[in-house]
Amino acid sequence: MTAPTMRSTEHSITVAAPARRVYDIVARAADWPHHFTPTLHVEVLESGGDEERLRIWAIANGEVKCWTSHRVLDPTALSVRFRQEVPAPPVAFMSGEWRMTPLDAHTTRVTFLHEYGAVDDDPQSLRWIDRAVDSNSAEELARLGNAAELAGRIDELLLSFEDSVEIAAPAGDVHDFLRDAGEWPRRIPHVDRVELTEDAGVQHMDMDTRTADGSVHTTSSVRICLPPDRIVYKQVVTPLLMTAHTGSWHITARPEGTLATSRHTVLLAPDRVREVLGPDATLATARDFVRRALGHNSTVTLKHAKAYAEALEAGTEEGSCA
């Protein structure tokens, strides 16, 4: 059997930011879901010295793919080399490199290289990979440029927080409530509609929620179920006020019951703050608004998970969600 044909590609962009700042964004892969549109979730499996192993979930040609990569980071040369150890079909193999070349103290040329082949050297699969690499590389480079140019403001633009609820019931029942989001319209009063599909632990969810003022907001998310204790998600269509929104549900078993925690990370869109919140709004206003709005909805959901799980524990079927 002959080896698959190898394809080589190169994409590049010039960024108005210092090379080390750009390198740092590429090097911190766990933050990619906040910066790169195709990236849904990244888990650091191993990290030591200048090498690491990552599990990455990302959208390619409209499909969610997951693979494991080995990376070698070189902060001196300002480069990051990668090789997929466990590719996602139809990829047979893939490797490449990020190169950050300083043009001057405030400008960087970023080059993104790929080498890859298709399973069984199938021409249709190779064309699929060509499209995915071309589309995702262009999107990631554009987002990398935006992230690097805004990096000096990241402390005021990036907001992370969490809320927790103690539940006197087994962790499995709490996990089931949070995973079975298709049941939320009949279990949570502020959820009007949920359309949920699932394939191999990856859920696509469209949801309509009603706010205190009676308005309805539609969100679209991809959720990755990581049993037994986590569900992570990313909004693939964000409200105007946000550039990115990722989150997770954590279910921690304790001797006395369960601690359920909701975590959010939001990257604000600074040029839309006044458009959304009014002419006098500031980034501080936006941070407070997002913290209260998302925290309130998540806490309400956790309280209904509590009512559901504790009712099951008490033997009253699904109990009351009041």
LODOVO-58341 format. One line per field, with one value per residue (C-alpha): z, x, y; residue in three letters; residue number from 1. Coordinates in nm, 3 decimals. Each point is the difference from the previous one (the first is absolute). Layout:
zz <- c(Z/...)
xx <- c(X/...)
yy <- c(Y/...)
code <- c(Ala/...)
pos <- c(NUM/...)
This chain:
zz <- c(0.000/-0.103/0.237/-0.050/-0.222/0.204/-0.056/0.118/0.056/0.125/0.131/0.136/0.135/0.123/0.352/0.160/0.324/0.137/-0.095/0.360/0.072/-0.303/0.097/0.351/-0.137/-0.221/0.287/0.244/-0.177/0.291/-0.080/-0.369/0.037/0.111/-0.300/-0.290/-0.142/-0.114/0.334/0.245/0.287/0.080/0.276/0.098/0.051/0.077/0.033/0.086/-0.112/-0.361/-0.092/0.057/-0.109/-0.071/-0.074/-0.228/-0.108/-0.297/-0.286/-0.346/-0.302/0.236/0.181/0.355/-0.001/0.289/-0.015/0.219/-0.083/0.120/-0.003/0.037/0.112/-0.077/0.157/-0.124/-0.366/0.049/-0.152/0.099/-0.179/0.020/-0.104/0.032/0.191/-0.033/-0.305/-0.067/-0.326/-0.287/0.109/-0.015/0.127/0.062/0.126/-0.035/0.158/0.112/-0.070/0.136/-0.185/0.137/-0.277/0.252/0.371/-0.058/-0.307/-0.053/-0.296/0.101/-0.217/0.054/-0.165/-0.044/-0.141/-0.019/-0.178/-0.025/0.118/-0.285/-0.212/-0.097/-0.235/0.138/0.356/-0.103/-0.148/0.328/0.195/-0.247/0.063/0.376/0.023/-0.230/0.173/0.359/-0.060/-0.148/0.286/0.270/-0.141/-0.019/0.358/0.114/-0.143/0.184/0.326/-0.021/-0.078/0.297/0.236/0.191/0.101/0.077/0.374/-0.056/-0.295/0.140/0.281/0.183/0.292/0.159/0.215/0.207/0.168/0.264/-0.081/0.242/-0.270/-0.201/-0.262/-0.273/0.028/-0.015/-0.304/-0.172/0.051/-0.146/-0.289/-0.095/-0.116/-0.238/0.309/0.125/-0.152/0.232/0.295/-0.003/-0.036/-0.178/-0.275/-0.280/-0.261/-0.040/-0.314/0.088/-0.209/0.124/-0.160/0.202/0.296/-0.209/0.023/-0.230/0.188/-0.110/0.289/0.055/0.349/0.142/0.212/0.287/-0.236/-0.215/-0.298/-0.157/-0.087/-0.234/0.050/-0.195/0.173/-0.037/0.322/0.064/0.264/0.201/0.242/0.283/0.130/-0.276/-0.290/-0.187/-0.264/-0.236/-0.154/-0.375/-0.049/0.266/0.108/-0.132/0.329/-0.016/-0.232/0.164/0.275/0.140/0.309/0.190/0.252/0.269/0.217/0.306/0.217/0.374/0.300/0.079/-0.359/-0.301/-0.074/-0.340/-0.151/-0.308/-0.151/-0.270/-0.197/-0.217/-0.237/-0.038/-0.329/0.101/-0.311/0.070/0.365/-0.060/-0.285/0.231/0.339/-0.087/-0.071/0.356/0.041/0.072/0.004/0.375/-0.069/-0.250/0.239/0.274/-0.240/-0.133/0.346/0.134/-0.306/-0.057/0.369/0.068/-0.276/0.096/0.367/-0.084/-0.206/0.286/0.245/-0.225/-0.027/0.379/0.022/-0.261/0.153/0.360/-0.098/-0.161/0.311/0.211/-0.225/-0.135/-0.368/-0.177/0.274/-0.024/-0.192/0.190)
xx <- c(0.000/0.145/0.006/-0.265/0.090/0.135/-0.144/0.185/-0.164/0.108/-0.217/0.126/-0.105/0.166/-0.104/0.035/0.145/0.340/0.111/0.029/-0.358/-0.123/0.209/-0.146/-0.355/0.094/0.188/-0.295/-0.219/-0.244/-0.112/-0.064/-0.378/-0.015/0.201/-0.047/-0.349/0.044/0.146/-0.261/0.203/0.362/0.124/0.368/0.072/0.372/0.232/0.367/0.285/-0.052/-0.231/-0.368/-0.283/-0.344/-0.345/-0.179/-0.363/-0.064/-0.241/0.124/-0.226/-0.296/0.085/0.134/0.331/0.222/0.369/0.309/0.309/0.359/0.154/0.353/0.021/0.307/-0.027/0.348/-0.072/-0.363/-0.138/-0.236/0.021/-0.284/-0.077/-0.334/0.055/-0.361/-0.156/-0.372/-0.107/0.019/0.343/0.266/0.280/0.056/0.287/0.112/0.141/-0.088/0.281/0.003/0.248/0.051/-0.002/0.065/-0.069/-0.374/-0.071/0.013/-0.029/-0.178/0.043/-0.217/0.126/-0.175/0.093/-0.271/-0.145/-0.337/-0.108/0.043/0.129/-0.361/-0.026/-0.336/0.134/0.308/-0.218/-0.198/0.322/0.117/-0.318/0.021/0.365/-0.047/-0.314/0.113/0.351/-0.134/-0.248/0.255/0.258/-0.256/-0.112/0.363/0.060/-0.302/0.103/0.357/-0.106/-0.242/0.237/0.087/-0.367/-0.059/-0.040/-0.301/-0.145/0.023/-0.234/-0.008/-0.222/-0.186/-0.302/-0.066/-0.295/0.012/-0.233/-0.103/-0.019/0.232/0.225/-0.140/-0.349/0.138/0.209/-0.304/-0.201/0.274/0.071/-0.365/-0.047/-0.275/-0.221/0.074/-0.308/-0.225/0.240/0.127/-0.255/0.229/0.088/-0.259/0.154/0.291/0.098/0.264/0.185/0.283/0.266/0.270/-0.029/-0.003/-0.324/-0.124/-0.249/-0.220/-0.186/-0.248/0.006/-0.227/0.151/-0.161/-0.123/-0.184/0.238/0.113/0.362/0.111/0.336/0.179/0.265/0.211/0.022/0.260/-0.101/0.298/-0.142/-0.035/0.048/0.020/-0.186/0.188/-0.149/0.059/-0.252/0.051/-0.226/0.057/-0.206/0.120/0.166/0.235/0.277/0.015/-0.180/0.111/-0.120/-0.025/-0.205/0.200/-0.162/0.208/-0.107/0.032/-0.080/-0.299/-0.121/0.115/0.155/-0.121/0.194/-0.059/0.302/0.001/0.272/-0.105/0.203/-0.178/-0.038/0.112/-0.134/-0.354/-0.039/-0.180/-0.205/-0.137/-0.010/-0.045/0.214/0.128/0.104/0.363/0.192/-0.059/-0.373/0.026/0.197/-0.260/-0.289/0.148/0.094/-0.350/-0.188/0.197/0.050/-0.372/-0.107/0.260/-0.091/-0.368/0.085/0.207/-0.283/-0.236/0.258/0.003/-0.381/-0.005/0.280/-0.116/-0.356/0.134/0.202/-0.313/-0.192/-0.246/0.079/0.105/-0.135/-0.074/0.207/-0.153)
yy <- c(0.000/0.336/0.295/0.270/0.291/0.291/0.345/0.313/0.339/0.340/0.283/0.330/0.337/0.319/0.101/0.344/-0.137/-0.106/-0.351/-0.122/0.106/-0.194/-0.302/-0.003/-0.024/-0.295/-0.166/0.021/-0.254/-0.032/0.357/-0.070/-0.040/0.366/0.116/-0.244/-0.047/-0.366/-0.118/-0.127/-0.143/-0.088/-0.228/-0.011/-0.370/0.035/0.298/0.014/0.219/0.101/-0.290/-0.073/-0.227/0.144/-0.133/0.244/0.026/0.228/0.058/-0.096/0.043/0.023/-0.325/-0.037/-0.187/-0.108/-0.090/-0.028/0.205/0.015/0.348/0.133/0.364/0.211/0.348/0.091/-0.072/0.114/-0.319/-0.281/-0.334/-0.251/-0.357/-0.172/-0.326/-0.115/0.171/0.018/-0.169/0.071/0.133/-0.273/0.221/0.371/0.210/0.358/0.311/0.351/0.251/0.355/0.223/0.355/0.259/0.276/0.058/0.030/-0.216/-0.376/-0.230/-0.320/-0.308/-0.307/-0.321/-0.336/-0.339/-0.263/-0.301/-0.173/-0.343/-0.252/0.289/0.062/0.303/0.112/-0.016/0.195/0.274/0.005/0.053/0.265/0.201/-0.041/0.102/0.297/0.128/-0.057/0.134/0.324/0.040/-0.079/0.240/0.280/-0.066/-0.025/0.346/0.140/-0.167/0.128/0.354/-0.002/-0.184/0.315/0.026/-0.367/0.056/0.223/-0.195/-0.354/-0.093/-0.336/-0.095/-0.291/-0.076/-0.314/-0.171/-0.275/-0.290/-0.274/-0.268/-0.228/0.159/-0.227/0.146/0.355/-0.092/-0.151/0.320/0.219/-0.237/-0.054/0.358/-0.106/-0.032/0.351/0.172/-0.202/0.014/0.361/0.284/0.249/-0.253/0.020/-0.231/-0.239/-0.188/-0.258/-0.256/-0.222/-0.215/-0.179/0.237/0.318/0.196/0.277/0.216/0.289/0.162/0.283/0.152/0.269/0.280/0.190/0.275/-0.257/0.010/-0.327/-0.075/-0.277/-0.168/-0.271/-0.212/-0.310/-0.203/-0.270/-0.253/-0.125/-0.257/-0.041/0.351/0.265/0.155/0.272/0.223/0.289/0.233/-0.016/0.302/0.266/0.300/0.336/0.089/-0.300/-0.108/-0.342/-0.189/-0.337/-0.178/-0.324/-0.193/-0.181/-0.267/-0.091/-0.295/0.054/-0.222/0.220/0.035/0.200/0.338/0.125/0.291/0.213/0.176/0.267/0.176/0.293/0.216/0.331/0.188/0.351/0.176/-0.125/0.091/0.330/-0.145/-0.268/0.173/0.366/0.309/0.033/-0.363/-0.090/-0.327/-0.009/0.026/-0.286/-0.221/0.052/-0.061/-0.326/-0.123/0.056/-0.130/-0.320/-0.067/0.038/-0.240/-0.261/0.018/-0.040/-0.309/-0.143/0.059/-0.193/-0.277/-0.002/-0.025/-0.279/-0.209/0.043/-0.097/-0.317/-0.073/0.047/-0.238/0.256/-0.070/0.319/0.219/0.364/0.253/0.291)
code <- c(Met/Thr/Ala/Pro/Thr/Met/Arg/Ser/Thr/Glu/His/Ser/Ile/Thr/Val/Ala/Ala/Pro/Ala/Arg/Arg/Val/Tyr/Asp/Ile/Val/Ala/Arg/Ala/Ala/Asp/Trp/Pro/His/His/Phe/Thr/Pro/Thr/Leu/His/Val/Glu/Val/Leu/Glu/Ser/Gly/Gly/Asp/Glu/Glu/Arg/Leu/Arg/Ile/Trp/Ala/Ile/Ala/Asn/Gly/Glu/Val/Lys/Cys/Trp/Thr/Ser/His/Arg/Val/Leu/Asp/Pro/Thr/Ala/Leu/Ser/Val/Arg/Phe/Arg/Gln/Glu/Val/Pro/Ala/Pro/Pro/Val/Ala/Phe/Met/Ser/Gly/Glu/Trp/Arg/Met/Thr/Pro/Leu/Asp/Ala/His/Thr/Thr/Arg/Val/Thr/Phe/Leu/His/Glu/Tyr/Gly/Ala/Val/Asp/Asp/Asp/Pro/Gln/Ser/Leu/Arg/Trp/Ile/Asp/Arg/Ala/Val/Asp/Ser/Asn/Ser/Ala/Glu/Glu/Leu/Ala/Arg/Leu/Gly/Asn/Ala/Ala/Glu/Leu/Ala/Gly/Arg/Ile/Asp/Glu/Leu/Leu/Leu/Ser/Phe/Glu/Asp/Ser/Val/Glu/Ile/Ala/Ala/Pro/Ala/Gly/Asp/Val/His/Asp/Phe/Leu/Arg/Asp/Ala/Gly/Glu/Trp/Pro/Arg/Arg/Ile/Pro/His/Val/Asp/Arg/Val/Glu/Leu/Thr/Glu/Asp/Ala/Gly/Val/Gln/His/Met/Asp/Met/Asp/Thr/Arg/Thr/Ala/Asp/Gly/Ser/Val/His/Thr/Thr/Ser/Ser/Val/Arg/Ile/Cys/Leu/Pro/Pro/Asp/Arg/Ile/Val/Tyr/Lys/Gln/Val/Val/Thr/Pro/Leu/Leu/Met/Thr/Ala/His/Thr/Gly/Ser/Trp/His/Ile/Thr/Ala/Arg/Pro/Glu/Gly/Thr/Leu/Ala/Thr/Ser/Arg/His/Thr/Val/Leu/Leu/Ala/Pro/Asp/Arg/Val/Arg/Glu/Val/Leu/Gly/Pro/Asp/Ala/Thr/Leu/Ala/Thr/Ala/Arg/Asp/Phe/Val/Arg/Arg/Ala/Leu/Gly/His/Asn/Ser/Thr/Val/Thr/Leu/Lys/His/Ala/Lys/Ala/Tyr/Ala/Glu/Ala/Leu/Glu/Ala/Gly/Thr/Glu/Glu/Gly/Ser/Cys/Ala)
pos <- c(1/2/3/4/5/6/7/8/9/10/11/12/13/14/15/16/17/18/19/20/21/22/23/24/25/26/27/28/29/30/31/32/33/34/35/36/37/38/39/40/41/42/43/44/45/46/47/48/49/50/51/52/53/54/55/56/57/58/59/60/61/62/63/64/65/66/67/68/69/70/71/72/73/74/75/76/77/78/79/80/81/82/83/84/85/86/87/88/89/90/91/92/93/94/95/96/97/98/99/100/101/102/103/104/105/106/107/108/109/110/111/112/113/114/115/116/117/118/119/120/121/122/123/124/125/126/127/128/129/130/131/132/133/134/135/136/137/138/139/140/141/142/143/144/145/146/147/148/149/150/151/152/153/154/155/156/157/158/159/160/161/162/163/164/165/166/167/168/169/170/171/172/173/174/175/176/177/178/179/180/181/182/183/184/185/186/187/188/189/190/191/192/193/194/195/196/197/198/199/200/201/202/203/204/205/206/207/208/209/210/211/212/213/214/215/216/217/218/219/220/221/222/223/224/225/226/227/228/229/230/231/232/233/234/235/236/237/238/239/240/241/242/243/244/245/246/247/248/249/250/251/252/253/254/255/256/257/258/259/260/261/262/263/264/265/266/267/268/269/270/271/272/273/274/275/276/277/278/279/280/281/282/283/284/285/286/287/288/289/290/291/292/293/294/295/296/297/298/299/300/301/302/303/304/305/306/307/308/309/310/311/312/313/314/315/316/317/318/319/320/321/322)
